[in-house]
Amino acid sequence: MTRATVKAIEKDFRNAGPTGNKLHVFHRSGRWVLLKEGASRASSIHDSKAAAITKAKALFDLHKSEALVIHQPDGSIENFITV
């Protein structure tokens, strides 16, 4: 991913605001976690990133989320999907 792409994703993320209405997919302890922003517990935990993203997309409309944030294993943002 180019530096410009990363900057654009970070800008979109900031512009979406601290609404608590984003879903995050991130790596934790060898598994992929789906977490709604502001929640204290994971919505779901998966063995693969693909499975976590599939579940996140299914929940996207259900939670009326504004964005889906997909993180790389190091925690940085890989992709940012908005409505």
C-alpha positions in Angstrom: 0.0 0.0 0.0 1.4 3.4 -0.9 1.9 6.2 1.6 -0.8 8.2 -0.2 -3.3 5.4 0.2 -2.5 5.1 3.9 -2.9 8.9 4.4 -6.3 8.8 2.5 -7.5 5.9 4.7 -6.4 7.7 7.9 -8.2 10.9 6.8 -11.4 9.0 6.1 -11.1 7.3 9.5 -10.8 10.7 11.3 -13.6 12.2 9.2 -15.9 9.4 10.2 -15.6 10.8 13.8 -15.8 9.1 17.2 -19.3 7.9 16.8 -18.8 4.5 18.2 -20.6 3.2 15.1 -17.6 1.5 13.4 -16.9 -2.2 13.2 -13.2 -3.2 13.6 -11.5 -6.4 12.4 -8.1 -6.9 14.1 -5.7 -9.6 15.1 -5.4 -10.6 18.7 -3.7 -13.6 20.3 -3.5 -15.6 17.1 -7.2 -15.0 16.1 -9.2 -12.4 14.2 -11.6 -10.4 16.3 -14.7 -8.4 15.2 -15.4 -5.6 17.6 -18.0 -2.8 17.5 -16.3 0.5 18.5 -17.0 1.3 22.1 -18.0 -2.3 23.0 -16.2 -4.1 25.9 -16.7 -7.6 24.3 -16.0 -8.9 20.9 -18.9 -9.5 18.5 -17.2 -12.6 17.2 -13.8 -14.3 17.1 -12.5 -16.2 14.1 -9.5 -18.4 13.0 -9.1 -16.5 9.7 -9.2 -12.9 8.7 -11.4 -13.8 5.7 -14.0 -15.3 8.1 -13.9 -12.2 10.3 -14.4 -9.9 7.4 -17.3 -12.0 6.0 -19.0 -11.8 9.4 -18.3 -8.0 9.7 -19.9 -7.4 6.3 -23.0 -9.4 7.4 -23.3 -7.3 10.6 -22.5 -4.0 8.8 -26.1 -3.3 7.9 -27.6 -4.9 11.0 -25.7 -2.6 13.3 -26.3 0.4 11.0 -22.5 0.9 11.0 -20.9 3.9 9.3 -17.6 2.2 8.6 -15.8 -1.1 8.6 -12.1 -0.8 9.6 -9.9 -3.7 8.7 -6.5 -3.7 10.5 -3.3 -5.5 9.6 -1.7 -7.9 12.2 0.5 -5.0 13.4 -2.6 -2.9 14.2 -2.3 -0.4 11.4 -5.3 0.2 9.2 -5.4 -1.9 6.0 -8.7 -0.9 4.7 -11.6 1.5 5.6 -15.0 0.8 4.1 -17.8 3.4 4.5 -21.5 3.2 3.7 
